[in-house]
Amino acid sequence: MNFDYYPGCTLKTKAAGLEAGARRAARALGFELCEIADWQCCGAVYPLGKDAHAEKLPSIRALKAAENAARPLVTLCSACHHVLKRVNDDAAKNKDFRDTIARYDEDLAYGGGATVLHYLEVLRDFVGFEELSRRVVKPLTGRKIGAYYGCMLLRPSVVMAFDDPENPTIIEDFIRALGGEAVNYPLRAECCGGYISLSNEAKANELSRKILADAARLDAEFLITACPLCAYNIRKQNQLPIYYFTEILEEALDVKL
Amino acid sequence: MEKIGVFICHCGSNIKATVDADAVIKEIRGITGVAFAAQYPYMCAKAGQSLIEAAIRDNSLDGIVVAACSPRMHEATFRKVAESAGLNPYMVEIANIREHCSWIHRDGGEATVKAVELTRAAIAKVRLNAPLFPEENSVVKRALVIGGGIAGIQAALDIAEAGFEVDLVETTPSIGGKMAQLDKTFPTLDCSACILTPKMVDCASHDKINILTYSQIEKIEGFVGNFTATIRKKARSVCMEKCTGCGDCWNKCPVKKIPDEFNTGLSNRTAIYIPFAQALPLVPAIDREHCIKFKTGKCGLCQTVCQPGAIDFELQDEFATEKYGAIVVATGFEVIELGKFGEFGYDNPDVITSMEFERITHGAGPTGGELVRLSDGRKPKSITFIQCVGSRDITERGKPYCSKICCMYTAKHSILIKDKYPDIDVNIFYIDMRTPGKAYDEFYRRSEEDFGVRYIKGQVGRVMDMGDHLAISGVDLLDNVKLELKTDMVILATAIQPATGIKPLASMLSASIDTNNFMTEAHAKLRPVESPTAGVFLAGAAQGPKDIPETVGQAGAAAAKVIGLLAKDILLSNPCTATVDINSCNGCSLCGLVCPYGAISYGPTKVDEFGYKTLERISHVNQALCLGCGACVVACPSGAMNLLGYTNLQLQAEVDALCLMNSDR
């Protein structure tokens, strides 16, 4: 099965590793990520303001492209996933929003028909973690890995419908499928500080360090994440290493270049 | 030719200040059928009533219209007047020219026109009225109380004391309910069992009260004064008459690892068991799901040791059918499941609910009253309470209402802890402290001012397992700071909800429940202990969250209503019920589907259509059950259903009268 794919800006620059690993692993697992043509920046979380409409048009274009291709739209970056999923939900449920969008350009009339999936959901629901664990060539045996979820994949839970927002398990299941040991530390879904690192760096550092201390307390060797911004904030603390989940995936599947 | 009398009331200046009564009289005098018209300042006063009575007699009126206030105010009054003048009371119509007219309009001219229209419509209707006669039904002098907690116990005692027979039905093997599980009660801190058990004993020894434990309601049919209930008496496997309650059986039972419901699963019980030491009746039951004898056929140890020979593995469920005049629903509450509240870490043994804490602090509880952490048996140095867990929570996982009892029982718990162990730090996170009630606020303030409990206004975002302790991140809204607390134990004041089984019970009773599954009262203010279904009364937390004093008060009130009902020998039914035109009905079942009272059934009926006689499946309305809501009339696609007193023709005549009036203008 092939999927439409929305990369997002960061994956072409700072978080290139997130994408590269995902593409190689996909090929090894028997599916292809088909990058949609002429995609535009989703605007990260800023377009989610209630009255922001024009800022949501890039998401609408991407969603419409996927709907026309009749393929689920897969994302990798937590922020892109968050924005696309929420704009899609809004288009499905909010008539005023749909009408406003259609007034920008009739060609953009969109009713929320696309399906937005995160790459982890593809692994869980299409490949299956059992099948994934059978495909592992170099299991991560003995590696103690902390899943770091951040906020954007999980909340608002009714819209994101990703996992239990308080006690998620999908990344732990992923780690176990690759043969690693998942370190279940309490702060794994707490906020790293996000964009506050621009205006109040000390606060972001404080929040990130708390998460790191919690993971270190339970002897995690490193953390994995799906979010470039989380990775940025955590990495800056120079405490535990943090990798993208696709990096350990390609390692376990032995498709790393 | 019909002779209609019309009476215009001024209601002092309430109507007359806006509506020109003379003009109304003048307009309606010319209407076909109107034989008499008069006006008076207060029609409902004695003189006004006499005026109507005399007019009916003197003019041989065969129908009257009173243009006055809402029929909710005085329809009954004027029906009585008609009756005393020898006119069938259902030949009275009310035109509401006060609430629907004078009170809501400023322009007297237009209001007068509207008053004429409303009166004209009522005249058009009354011309089609037919005399109606209520049916008489006898009253079965026996009450059914469903639920054997404090609400059911109190209601049963009060009804029995008035001399009526009561059956008290309880699903568990003992009466006592949630109150039996509690340690102390607020605001007096008297021991719950000490005040409850005497009432349980009173119930058991009362010659008018028949207690059916380990029993369930299977079916309820009938109507006020004449309910028939089928009760399943679950097979106890122990003969009630022979058992002496000695305890040999449960002491010898080899199956010892079944989570004990009475101790909220914090300890284990045997397969043959009594729920608690003061259980009533003091007769054990065998939990057949876990009993080795029932699972494999082997064992039977309890039978061997039972000296009176009371154990009988052959016992089967029995069904009792009994008639009742009134029913009290007292099914109580349970605490909600916490599966969706992952942030509080309830899977950690040191995070417990308040109900679990009741058992831990109870001398007969799983720890013998020792306050210890369930994880390591260590005495906690600090305890943190979190209030409103699932209450006042408008997200899909919680309950939108306030559970009402939590502020007070949490204050109680904090005092119990501080009194025994002054060295333990106690923190309470709360949203608002809600302590109205006699001596309640004083009690809560004692916990803070005398016992040094720390109250923190704010909510908790997460409870984390840090190995040897718990960490709480929360917020203090008064200081506006984020808080990180270390604590040894967390107690969650968990929202309460109606007991499971309330939905099927409500549907058996044709009684309504609200969006939170609490039983609905007939009127939120004026009929708080009656269900909208006649003859069904409400007591305790089945109707909404309540503490013990309120529950006992409501149970007494429900009992008073039951006594008032059972004291009558005859009940008159409302004759404004639905009726079927058997020649138009095709038995489609739509009316039965929409009937909220279960009043409609279907059966073969002899139909004579122009001499052609057949047996057809026709709708049948049980006049005693029908409350005259009219839902079936609206649903009926063939117009076969009619509501007596409000027939389709009568309503059409009213509409026609209004529309004609408008087309004239």
Boltz contact constraints between the chains, C-beta under 6 A:
constraints:
  - contact:
      token1: [A, 164]
      token2: [B, 342]
      max_distance: 6.0
  - contact:
      token1: [A, 166]
      token2: [B, 342]
      max_distance: 6.0
  - contact:
      token1: [A, 166]
      token2: [B, 343]
      max_distance: 6.0
  - contact:
      token1: [A, 167]
      token2: [B, 342]
      max_distance: 6.0
  - contact:
      token1: [A, 186]
      token2: [B, 464]
      max_distance: 6.0
